Amino acid sequence: MAGHQLDGGQPPALPGAVSWSGLGPSSLGIVATSRDYDGTPSTWPLYCPSALPSPAHSHNSLAPMSNSTRPCPSLCKQQQSSAFRPIHHPYPPQPDAIKTPNTLCCSLHPGVGQENIHSGPEASGAQGPKVGSLEDSGDGINPDLIPNPVQAAEEDKMWWESQLFRTDLRGQVPPLTTTHFTVDDQGIASPRFVRCTTYAFPCSQEMAQLSHLPLAAIVKPLATLPEEEGPVHLVDHGEGGPIRCERCIASMCPLMQFLDNGHSFQCPFCDAVSRVPHHYFHPIDYSGKRADRPSRAELSRGSYEFLLSEGECKHNQGQSRVGFIFMIDVSYNAVRSGLLRLICAELKKAVQHLPREPGVEESAVRVGFITYDRVLHFYNVKESLIQPQMVVATDITDVTVPLLDGFLVNPKESSVLINSLLDKIPLLFADSLEGEVVFGPVIQAGLEALKTAECWGKLFLFHTSLPTTKAPGELRKHNDNRIISTNREQTLFQPQSSYYQTLAEQCVQQGCCVDLFLFPTQYVDVASLGLLTLRTGGDLYYYSNFRVDRDAEQFQFDFQRDVQKVIGFNAKMKVHTRKGIRVANYLGSLHMENTSEVKLAAVDSDKAVVVEFKHDGKLSEEVGVHIQFELLYHTVSGHRRLRVHNTSLNCSSKLIETFRSSQAETLLNYFAKTAYRAVLGQGAKRVQDQLVTHLTRMLASYRKHCAHSAPSRGQLVMPQFLKVLPLYLNCLRKSKVLLPGPGVSIDDRAYLRQLVMSMGIAETNVLFYPRLLPIQGLNGDQGLREVRCTARRLAPEGFYLLEDGLSLFLWIGMSVPAEWIQNVFGAPSFNAVDCGAGSLPVLDNPYSRQIRDVIHAVRKQRARFLKLIIVKQADSTEGQFRQLLVEDKSPSGGASYPDFLHHIHLSIQQSLR
């Protein structure tokens, strides 16, 4: 069916559509609706200062003082729980919070200058009258008053900033990832490990379908915890391993209910009763809890880790089970650019700082080295040799490892030869004119080397160009821009052949992870090469048009962190669920071994997995939903561990509870991964339409089934915690993957797609809604205060930082004082400042130190180095910066936030007719 045209033309008049002519200025703006505790509804228009509630009722125009599904932090500290209690209305009215808004109503006025949006079956109708501009009309929506993530984050911080979040309440909605808080694990996993799209699952499949809310958890099993929270507790049950349910094999957890004076326990997932082993027996107290519960992590904490016996480890060995193989492109491109010399210099540092387990002085990781162009070069660096030895493998059709001894070595014992080798490699290939490289045989060589050594491990590839050499895995140019926006567009995101899929599966079976560092100057087919990193749990780094003098710092930071971060190998993930729901799907950097178990060649502290659930029966409001996530993996020392995360959610027969317990940033992560997976099978435009359709149905369901009183036809009604979801999904729709702008290559899109598939919630949050930080007038005692990501917040006399977790822009207004320009850039005027990627000069003055300190602080918050790009107002380089101002209409044609919100409103109106 035809969709609403939001392209600046004639928007359609829906059948029985809202008559905008009847909406006067007095009815425009945003209205927050709430109910007193006696059930009396109350509303107030927020566009009019005289109509705002007093400060006693609200801290700002849209900042409610209480949240319907969150306990007050002070109450959290006071409550001591021996059982997980469901949350319904956890606190009484507060003195400063007379009203508790649970619903947001936006009164909307149509606008022009909008993008073409087709929302599938929800959108149809004939052409209607032309209407006034949304942003420019004197009586239209004020964009400053519609919900936004900056405001939502400030509201959340008012409740939770620097507070203690106790995990002893079932279905408790956690603080946002943008809030600094401390977690006290009291039996439910920390939100740093597990977050859910909603914390109140519908009781039936029919209700779930009615809500259109996805039921999913985003799991980051090896997430790094702040120092104040301490590490995950390690549990050792000896040779017998963890105590498990005899039916479903779920591990012992705080949700287990002990019976028969402690001689048996009932599983919360399958309800089976199992006997307690004699060595694990302990009596229970009057409340049914074991008296030793506080001293046992598996009975008192939501997250813990079992140490499995050495006898269960591969080959009965606990040491030297992991190998790192560094594989370096020595073709002409790598040599000419100076990249080869830089890589070798960084490798000398990296082998001295390999990952190791806490409390262990020396890393157990073994290292090996391969260089390649059209052929492969293996290096023997055994400590007994006088100098390194090279063995050349010219047969690249069937790669075997020519070295059995001296290839994977102890880096400490062979440090002299390793340093000598890394000094000589740039000299050995200094005069190389070889322009062609292989790729598939390099991976195969590393995989065979790990198999021969009976190791798990990681391959680090440093690669520069498209592998066109006649060899397994050869690729051709596959970047035809003419098929963009056609029914063949999805082929751009698919590997060219099944070779790389098969190779990735072989790597997973061996526990071989692939990290790929790409340094292309032209098309390199990220969709094919990057598949290996995506399927094996590795990381992909893409440095287009890399220059050593400009970009070395970025590569150095990324590589050092990549080598040192916490990682597990040869992992399997399994999920146990309460009867009534089941796991329906997994999304992430993983390989599905069967329908119920996920295999990961490696998993590190940055990787997140989406686990989607479906109903297969009825759920009980009284019992709730219990879920256990198990990750079986091997540490860098070869030790076998079982990490367990338990979570407990509410169930509700009321849709409003499901909506009120959801979080927009978690849903953004889910929708991003499902959308980016969908582009493998259909065009980006269709995926965009599906996002609009899903959002429309979700909000229409809330309006129809959850609104306490019938809202006016001019109001868009949204749950309080989902009020920014339309903005988030519009940002997703306008992302490079789904709506590429000028200068965005196919490799750029494939790279971003693969990154997002393994990102956590905090990372997708800032990627799709970048942080805009004004830094003018900042003093030493004042922290950075984020403002909305729109050009309306840019002042010509100001300067701003804009970051999305992958890049960092410094925008300079044309009216910035000359003194500041001189002190920060050492340039005499605005016109003399050079734009583009680079770094700030180190100058000895307070202005220079201040802005460099701010940039350093921002970079510390991200897993990847943020390359600084300097842009000036009205300069030709400003386009890339403007593309990230996601509330505005994008240069590639994406709708502005107000326009998109209006379109969603029209779609909802029609869907309810």
Residue pairs with C-beta under 8 A, 6 or more apart in sequence:
1 120
1 121
1 123
1 124
2 12
2 118
2 123
2 124
2 125
3 116
3 117
3 118
3 119
3 120
3 123
3 124
3 689
4 11
4 12
4 117
4 118
4 119
4 123
4 125
4 903
4 906
4 907
5 11
5 12
5 114
5 116
5 127
6 114
6 115
6 116
6 117
6 895
6 899
6 900
6 902
6 903
7 114
7 115
7 116
8 112
8 113
8 114
10 127
10 128
10 129
10 130
11 110
11 112
11 114
11 127
11 128
11 130
11 131
11 906
12 124
12 125
12 126
12 127
12 128
13 125
13 126
13 127
13 128
13 129
14 124
14 125
14 128
14 906
14 909
14 910
14 913
15 125
15 910
15 913
16 913
17 125
17 128
17 906
17 909
17 910
18 713
18 714
18 906
18 909
20 109
20 110
20 131
23 107
23 109
23 714
24 139
25 138
25 139
26 45
27 45
27 107
27 712
27 714
28 47
28 107
28 109
28 139
28 140
28 141
29 45
29 46
29 47
29 48
29 107
29 141
29 142
29 145
30 45
30 46
30 47
30 62
30 104
30 105
30 106
30 107
30 141
30 142
30 145
30 146
30 147
31 43
31 44
31 45
31 46
31 105
31 106
31 107
31 715
32 43
32 44
32 46
32 62
32 64
32 101
32 104
32 105
33 41
33 42
33 43
33 101
33 103
33 104
33 105
33 708
33 711
33 717
34 41
34 42
34 43
34 64
34 99
34 100
34 101
34 102
34 103
35 41
35 42
35 99
35 100
35 102
35 708
36 42
36 93
36 98
36 99
37 92
37 93
37 100
41 708
41 709
42 99
43 105
44 51
44 52
44 53
45 51
45 107
46 52
46 61
46 62
46 145
47 142
47 145
52 58
52 61
53 99
56 96
56 98
57 65
57 96
57 97
57 98
57 99
58 64
58 65
59 65
59 158
60 151
60 154
61 145
62 145
62 147
62 151
62 155
63 151
63 154
63 155
63 158
64 97
64 99
64 100
64 101
64 155
64 720
65 94
65 96
65 97
65 100
65 158
66 72
66 91
66 93
66 94
66 97
66 100
67 100
67 159
67 173
67 720
67 721
68 89
68 100
68 102
68 660
68 720
69 87
69 90
69 171
69 172
69 173
69 199
69 200
69 657
69 660
69 661
69 721
70 90
70 159
70 172
70 173
71 79
71 87
71 90
71 91
71 169
71 172
72 90
72 91
72 94
72 159
73 159
73 160
73 163
73 164
73 165
75 90
75 91
76 163
76 164
76 165
76 166
76 169
77 164
77 166
79 166
79 168
79 169
80 168
81 168
81 169
81 186
81 187
82 287
82 289
83 287
84 168
84 169
84 170
84 187
84 188
84 255
84 624
84 648
85 169
85 170
86 169
86 170
86 171
86 621
86 624
86 650
87 169
87 170
87 171
87 172
87 199
87 650
88 657
90 169
93 100
101 720
102 656
102 660
102 719
102 720
103 706
103 707
103 708
103 717
103 718
103 719
103 720
104 147
104 717
104 718
104 719
104 720
104 723
105 711
105 715
105 716
105 717
105 718
106 141
106 146
106 147
106 715
106 716
106 718
106 901
106 905
107 712
107 714
107 715
107 716
108 141
108 714
108 715
108 716
108 901
108 902
108 905
109 131
109 132
109 134
109 137
109 139
109 140
109 141
109 902
110 131
110 132
110 134
110 902
110 906
111 131
111 132
111 133
111 134
111 135
111 137
111 140
111 141
111 898
111 899
111 902
112 130
112 131
112 132
112 133
112 134
113 133
113 134
113 135
113 889
113 896
113 899
114 134
114 889
114 895
114 896
114 899
114 900
114 902
114 903
115 889
115 893
115 894
115 895
115 899
115 900
117 123
117 688
117 689
117 692
117 895
117 900
117 903
118 685
118 689
118 692
119 689
119 692
119 693
119 696
119 903
119 907
120 689
120 690
120 692
120 693
121 693
122 692
122 693
122 696
122 697
122 700
122 907
122 908
122 910
122 911
123 692
123 907
123 910
124 910
125 910
132 139
132 140
133 140
134 140
134 141
134 143
134 896
134 898
134 899
134 902
135 141
135 143
135 896
135 898
141 898
141 901
141 902
143 790
143 792
143 887
143 897
143 898
144 792
146 897
146 898
146 901
147 718
147 723
147 724
147 727
148 724
148 727
148 788
148 887
148 897
149 178
149 665
149 724
149 727
149 728
149 765
149 769
150 786
150 787
150 788
152 176
152 664
152 723
152 724
153 176
153 178
153 179
153 786
156 175
156 176
156 178
156 179
157 178
157 179
157 180
159 175
160 175
160 176
160 179
160 181
161 179
161 180
161 181
162 180
162 181
162 182
163 175
163 181
163 182
164 181
164 182
164 183
164 184
165 174
165 175
165 181
165 182
165 183
165 184
165 191
166 184
166 186
167 183
167 184
167 185
167 186
167 187
167 188
167 189
167 190
167 302
168 186
168 187
168 188
169 188
170 188
170 624
170 648
170 649
170 650
171 199
171 200
171 624
171 648
171 649
171 650
171 661
172 188
172 199
173 199
173 661
173 663
173 721
174 191
174 195
175 181
175 191
176 663
176 665
177 665
177 761
177 762
177 765
178 762
178 765
182 226
182 228
182 229
183 190
183 191
183 192
183 225
183 229
185 229
185 301
185 302
185 303
186 300
186 301
186 302
187 254
187 255
187 300
187 301
187 302
187 646
188 254
188 302
188 646
188 647
188 648
189 302
189 303
189 629
189 645
189 646
189 647
190 225
190 229
190 302
190 303
192 220
192 223
192 225
193 219
193 220
193 221
193 223
193 303
193 645
194 217
194 218
194 219
194 220
194 629
194 645
194 647
195 217
195 218
195 663
195 666
195 761
196 215
196 216
196 217
196 218
196 647
196 649
196 666
197 213
197 214
197 215
197 216
197 217
197 662
197 663
197 666
197 667
197 670
198 213
198 215
198 649
198 658
198 659
198 661
198 662
198 663
199 649
199 650
199 661
199 662
200 649
200 650
200 651
200 652
200 657
200 658
200 660
200 661
201 208
201 215
201 581
201 613
201 619
201 625
201 649
201 650
201 651
201 652
201 658
202 208
202 210
202 211
202 215
202 615
202 619
202 651
202 652
202 653
202 655
202 658
203 618
203 619
203 620
203 621
203 651
203 652
203 653
204 615
204 618
204 619
204 653
205 614
205 615
205 616
207 653
207 655
207 658
208 215
208 614
208 615
210 655
210 701
210 705
211 655
211 658
211 659
211 698
211 701
211 702
212 694
212 697
212 698
212 701
213 658
213 659
213 662
213 667
213 698
214 612
214 667
214 670
214 671
214 674
215 581
215 612
215 613
215 614
216 610
216 611
216 612
216 613
216 670
217 610
217 611
217 613
217 627
217 629
217 647
218 608
218 609
218 610
218 611
218 666
218 669
218 670
218 760
218 761
219 608
219 609
219 610
219 611
219 629
219 645
220 605
220 607
220 608
220 609
220 760
221 573
221 603
221 607
221 609
221 629
221 631
221 643
221 645
222 566
222 567
222 568
222 603
222 604
222 605
222 607
222 631
222 643
223 605
223 760
224 566
224 605
225 231
225 232
231 358
232 303
232 304
232 305
232 643
233 297
233 301
233 304
233 305
234 297
234 304
234 305
234 306
234 307
235 242
235 296
235 297
235 298
235 304
235 305
235 306
235 307
236 306
236 307
237 243
237 280
237 306
238 309
239 309
239 311
240 277
240 279
241 306
241 308
241 309
241 312
241 642
242 251
242 252
242 298
242 306
242 642
243 251
243 252
243 276
243 277
243 280
243 298
244 250
244 251
244 252
244 274
245 267
245 269
245 270
245 272
245 274
246 272
246 274
246 275
247 267
247 270
247 272
247 274
248 267
248 269
248 270
248 272
248 576
249 576
250 267
250 269
250 270
250 576
250 628
251 298
251 306
251 628
251 630
251 642
251 644
252 265
252 298
252 299
253 268
253 298
253 299
253 628
253 644
253 646
254 293
254 298
254 299
254 300
254 301
254 302
254 646
255 268
255 626
255 628
255 646
255 648
256 265
256 266
256 267
256 268
256 299
257 265
257 266
257 268
257 288
258 264
258 265
258 266
258 276
258 284
258 288
258 289
258 290
259 265
259 266
259 273
261 283
261 284
262 276
262 281
262 282
262 283
262 284
262 290
263 275
263 276
263 281
264 273
264 274
264 275
264 276
265 273
265 274
265 276
266 272
266 273
266 274
267 273
267 274
268 578
268 626
269 576
269 577
269 578
269 579
269 626
269 628
270 579
271 579
282 290
282 291
282 292
283 290
283 291
284 290
284 291
285 291
290 296
290 299
292 299
293 299
293 300
294 300
297 304
298 304
298 306
298 644
302 645
302 646
302 647
303 643
303 644
303 645
303 646
304 643
304 644
305 641
305 642
305 643
305 644
306 641
306 642
306 643
306 644
307 639
307 641
308 639
308 640
308 641
308 642
310 316
310 317
310 318
310 639
312 640
313 321
313 634
313 638
313 639
313 640
314 321
314 454
314 570
314 634
314 638
315 454
317 638
318 637
318 638
318 639
319 364
319 637
319 638
320 364
320 366
320 455
320 638
321 364
321 455
321 456
321 569
321 634
321 637
321 638
322 364
322 365
322 366
322 455
322 456
322 457
322 458
322 569
322 634
322 636
322 637
322 638
323 365
323 366
323 367
323 368
323 408
323 449
323 450
323 453
323 455
323 456
323 457
323 458
324 354
324 365
324 366
324 367
324 368
324 457
324 458
324 460
324 563
325 367
325 368
325 369
325 370
325 408
325 446
325 449
325 450
325 457
325 458
325 459
325 460
326 347
326 350
326 367
326 368
326 369
326 370
326 460
326 462
327 369
327 370
327 371
327 372
327 442
327 445
327 446
327 459
327 460
327 461
327 462
328 334
328 340
328 343
328 344
328 369
328 370
328 371
328 372
328 425
328 462
329 340
329 371
329 372
329 373
329 437
329 461
329 462
329 463
329 464
329 465
330 340
330 371
330 372
330 373
330 377
330 425
330 428
330 429
330 432
330 434
331 373
331 432
331 434
331 435
331 436
331 437
331 464
331 465
332 432
332 433
332 434
332 435
333 339
333 435
333 464
333 465
333 519
333 521
334 340
334 343
334 462
334 464
334 519
335 426
335 429
335 430
335 432
337 464
337 519
337 546
337 547
337 548
338 548
339 462
339 464
339 519
339 546
339 548
340 425
340 426
340 429
341 426
342 548
342 552
342 555
343 462
344 422
344 423
344 425
344 426
345 422
346 555
346 556
346 559
346 560
347 369
347 422
348 418
348 419
348 422
349 560
350 559
350 560
350 563
351 367
351 411
351 415
351 418
352 411
352 415
353 560
353 563
353 564
354 363
354 365
354 367
354 411
354 563
354 564
354 636
355 363
355 365
355 563
355 564
355 565
355 566
355 567
355 636
356 362
356 363
356 364
356 365
356 636
356 637
357 635
357 636
357 637
357 639
360 637
362 412
363 411
363 636
364 636
364 637
364 638
365 411
365 636
366 408
366 409
366 410
366 411
366 453
366 455
367 408
367 409
367 411
367 418
368 379
368 407
368 408
368 409
368 449
369 378
369 379
369 381
369 418
369 421
369 422
370 376
370 377
370 378
370 379
370 442
370 445
370 446
371 377
371 379
371 425
371 429
372 437
372 438
372 441
372 442
373 432
373 434
373 436
373 437
373 438
374 396
374 434
374 436
374 437
374 438
374 469
375 392
375 393
375 394
375 396
375 438
376 392
376 393
376 396
376 399
376 438
376 441
376 442
376 445
377 390
377 391
377 392
377 393
378 390
378 391
378 392
378 393
378 401
378 402
378 403
378 407
378 445
379 388
379 389
379 390
379 391
379 407
379 421
380 388
380 389
380 390
380 391
380 403
380 405
380 406
380 407
381 388
381 406
381 407
381 409
381 414
381 417
381 418
381 421
382 405
382 406
382 409
382 414
382 417
383 409
383 410
383 413
383 414
383 416
383 417
385 406
385 417
387 417
387 420
388 417
388 420
388 421
388 424
389 406
390 428
391 402
391 403
393 399
393 400
393 402
393 445
396 438
396 441
396 469
396 471
396 472
397 441
397 471
397 472
399 441
399 444
399 445
399 448
400 448
401 407
401 445
401 448
401 449
401 452
404 452
407 449
407 453
408 449
408 453
408 455
409 418
411 418
435 465
436 467
436 468
436 469
437 463
437 464
437 465
437 467
437 469
438 467
438 469
438 471
438 473
438 474
439 461
439 463
439 467
439 473
439 475
439 529
440 467
440 471
440 472
440 473
440 474
440 499
440 500
440 503
441 471
441 472
441 473
442 461
443 459
443 461
443 473
443 503
443 507
443 514
443 532
444 472
444 503
446 459
446 512
447 459
447 503
447 506
447 507
447 510
447 512
450 456
450 457
450 510
450 511
450 512
451 510
456 510
456 511
456 512
456 569
456 570
456 601
456 602
456 634
457 511
457 512
457 513
457 569
458 512
458 513
458 514
458 515
458 538
458 567
458 569
458 602
459 512
459 513
459 514
459 515
460 515
460 517
460 562
460 563
461 514
461 515
461 516
461 517
462 517
462 519
463 516
463 517
463 518
463 519
463 524
463 529
464 518
464 519
464 520
464 521
465 520
465 521
465 522
465 524
466 475
466 477
466 520
466 522
466 523
466 524
466 525
467 473
467 474
467 475
467 529
468 474
468 475
468 476
472 499
473 499
473 500
473 503
475 496
475 525
475 528
475 529
476 496
477 523
477 525
478 491
478 492
478 496
478 523
478 525
478 527
478 528
478 746
479 492
479 523
479 525
479 745
479 746
479 747
481 746
483 489
483 491
483 492
484 492
484 740
485 683
485 684
485 685
486 683
487 683
489 679
489 683
489 684
490 679
490 680
490 681
490 682
490 683
492 527
492 746
492 749
492 750
493 527
493 679
493 680
493 749
493 750
493 753
494 527
494 680
495 501
495 527
495 528
495 531
496 525
496 527
496 528
497 528
500 528
500 529
500 531
500 532
501 531
501 535
503 532
504 514
504 531
504 532
504 534
504 535
504 536
504 591
505 535
505 591
506 512
507 513
507 514
507 532
507 535
507 536
507 601
508 535
508 536
508 591
508 599
508 600
508 601
509 599
510 601
511 569
511 570
511 601
511 602
511 634
512 536
512 601
513 536
513 537
513 538
513 567
513 569
513 601
513 602
514 532
514 533
514 536
514 538
515 533
515 538
515 539
515 540
515 541
515 562
516 529
516 530
516 532
516 533
516 538
516 539
516 540
516 541
517 541
517 543
517 555
517 558
517 559
518 524
518 526
518 529
518 540
518 541
518 542
518 543
519 543
519 546
520 542
520 544
520 545
520 747
521 544
521 545
523 745
523 746
523 747
524 747
525 747
526 540
526 542
526 746
526 747
526 750
526 751
526 754
527 746
527 747
527 750
530 540
530 750
530 751
530 754
532 538
533 539
533 540
533 589
533 754
534 540
534 589
534 754
534 757
534 758
535 589
535 590
535 591
535 601
536 589
536 591
536 600
536 601
536 602
537 571
537 589
537 590
537 600
537 601
537 602
537 603
537 604
537 607
537 758
538 589
538 601
538 602
539 562
539 604
539 606
540 751
540 754
540 755
541 555
541 558
541 559
541 562
541 864
542 747
542 748
542 751
543 551
543 554
543 555
544 745
544 747
544 748
546 555
550 837
550 838
551 837
551 867
553 839
553 865
554 865
554 867
557 864
557 865
558 864
558 865
561 863
561 864
565 604
565 605
565 606
566 604
566 605
567 602
567 603
567 604
567 605
567 636
568 602
568 603
568 604
568 631
568 633
568 634
568 635
568 641
569 601
569 602
569 633
569 634
569 635
569 636
570 601
570 602
570 633
570 634
571 599
571 600
571 601
571 602
571 603
571 631
571 632
571 633
571 634
572 593
572 597
572 598
572 599
572 600
572 631
572 632
572 633
573 586
573 590
573 597
573 598
573 599
573 600
573 603
573 609
573 629
573 630
573 631
573 632
574 596
574 597
574 598
574 629
574 630
574 632
575 583
575 596
575 611
575 627
575 628
575 629
575 630
576 627
576 628
576 630
577 583
577 613
577 625
577 626
577 627
577 628
578 619
578 623
578 624
578 625
578 626
578 627
579 617
580 615
580 616
580 617
580 618
580 619
580 620
580 625
581 613
581 614
581 615
581 616
581 617
581 619
581 625
582 613
582 614
582 615
582 616
583 596
583 611
583 612
583 613
584 612
584 613
584 614
585 610
585 611
585 612
586 592
586 598
586 609
586 610
586 611
586 612
587 609
587 610
587 612
587 673
587 674
587 677
587 757
588 607
588 608
588 609
588 610
588 673
588 757
588 758
589 600
589 603
589 607
589 609
589 757
589 758
590 598
590 599
590 600
590 609
591 598
591 599
591 600
591 601
592 598
592 599
593 599
598 609
600 633
603 631
603 633
606 758
606 760
606 763
606 863
607 758
607 760
608 669
608 758
608 759
608 760
608 761
610 669
610 670
610 673
610 674
611 629
612 670
613 627
619 625
619 651
620 651
621 650
621 651
621 652
621 653
623 651
624 648
624 649
624 650
624 651
625 648
625 649
625 650
625 651
626 646
626 647
626 648
626 649
627 646
627 647
627 648
627 649
628 644
628 645
628 646
629 644
629 645
629 646
629 647
630 642
630 643
630 644
631 642
631 643
631 644
632 640
632 641
632 642
633 640
633 641
633 643
634 640
634 641
635 641
650 657
650 661
652 658
655 701
655 702
655 705
655 706
656 702
656 705
656 706
659 702
659 706
659 719
659 721
659 722
660 719
660 720
660 721
661 721
662 719
662 721
662 722
663 721
663 722
664 721
664 722
664 723
664 724
664 725
664 728
665 728
665 761
665 764
665 765
666 761
667 722
667 725
667 728
668 725
668 728
668 729
668 732
668 761
668 764
668 765
668 768
669 759
669 760
669 761
669 764
669 765
671 691
671 694
671 728
671 729
671 732
672 732
672 756
672 759
672 764
672 768
673 756
673 757
675 687
675 690
675 691
675 732
675 737
675 738
676 737
676 753
676 756
676 757
677 757
678 687
678 690
679 687
679 737
679 738
679 753
684 737
684 738
684 739
687 738
688 733
688 738
688 739
691 729
691 732
691 733
692 729
692 733
692 903
692 904
692 907
695 725
695 726
695 729
695 904
696 904
696 907
696 908
696 911
697 911
699 716
699 717
699 718
699 726
699 904
699 908
700 907
700 908
700 911
700 912
702 717
702 718
702 719
702 722
703 711
703 717
703 908
703 912
704 912
706 719
707 717
711 717
713 909
716 901
716 904
716 905
716 908
718 725
718 726
726 897
726 900
726 901
726 904
727 769
727 886
727 887
727 897
727 900
727 901
728 768
728 769
730 886
730 894
730 895
730 897
730 900
731 768
731 769
731 886
732 738
732 768
733 739
733 894
733 900
734 886
734 890
734 892
734 894
734 895
735 752
735 768
736 744
736 748
736 749
736 752
737 749
737 752
737 753
737 756
739 890
739 892
739 893
739 894
740 748
740 749
740 892
741 879
741 883
741 890
741 891
741 892
742 879
742 891
742 892
743 879
743 880
744 892
755 806
756 764
756 767
759 767
763 805
763 863
766 803
766 804
766 805
767 804
767 805
767 806
768 886
769 789
769 886
770 789
770 802
770 803
770 804
770 884
770 886
771 786
771 789
771 801
771 802
771 803
771 804
772 786
772 787
772 788
772 789
772 790
772 793
772 800
772 801
772 802
772 885
773 784
773 785
773 786
773 787
773 800
773 801
773 802
773 803
773 854
773 858
774 785
774 787
774 793
774 798
774 799
774 800
775 784
775 799
775 800
775 801
775 850
775 851
775 854
776 795
776 797
776 798
776 799
776 816
776 820
778 784
778 850
778 854
780 850
784 801
784 854
784 857
784 858
787 793
788 887
789 802
789 884
789 885
789 886
789 887
790 885
790 887
790 888
790 897
791 882
791 885
791 888
793 800
794 800
794 811
794 813
794 873
795 813
796 813
796 814
796 815
796 816
796 873
797 813
797 815
797 816
797 817
798 813
798 816
799 810
799 811
799 812
799 813
799 816
799 820
800 810
800 811
801 808
801 809
801 810
801 811
801 854
801 855
801 858
802 808
802 809
802 811
802 881
802 884
802 885
803 809
803 858
803 862
803 866
804 884
805 862
805 863
805 864
805 866
806 864
806 866
807 866
807 867
807 869
808 855
808 858
808 859
808 866
808 867
808 868
808 869
809 868
809 869
809 870
809 871
809 880
809 881
809 884
810 840
810 851
810 855
810 868
810 869
810 870
810 871
811 871
811 872
811 873
811 878
811 881
812 821
812 830
812 833
812 870
812 871
812 872
812 873
813 873
814 830
814 872
814 873
814 874
816 830
818 828
818 829
818 830
820 847
821 827
821 828
821 829
821 830
821 832
821 833
822 828
823 843
823 845
823 846
823 847
823 848
824 840
824 843
824 847
824 848
824 851
825 832
825 833
825 840
825 841
826 841
826 843
827 833
827 834
830 872
833 870
833 872
834 870
835 870
835 871
835 872
835 875
835 877
836 869
836 870
836 877
837 867
837 868
837 869
837 870
838 868
838 869
838 870
839 868
840 848
840 851
840 852
840 855
840 868
841 848
842 848
842 852
855 868
858 866
859 865
859 866
869 877
869 880
869 881
871 877
871 878
871 880
871 881
872 878
879 891
882 888
882 890
882 891
883 890
883 891
883 892
886 897
887 896
887 897
888 896
888 897
889 895
889 896
889 899
895 903
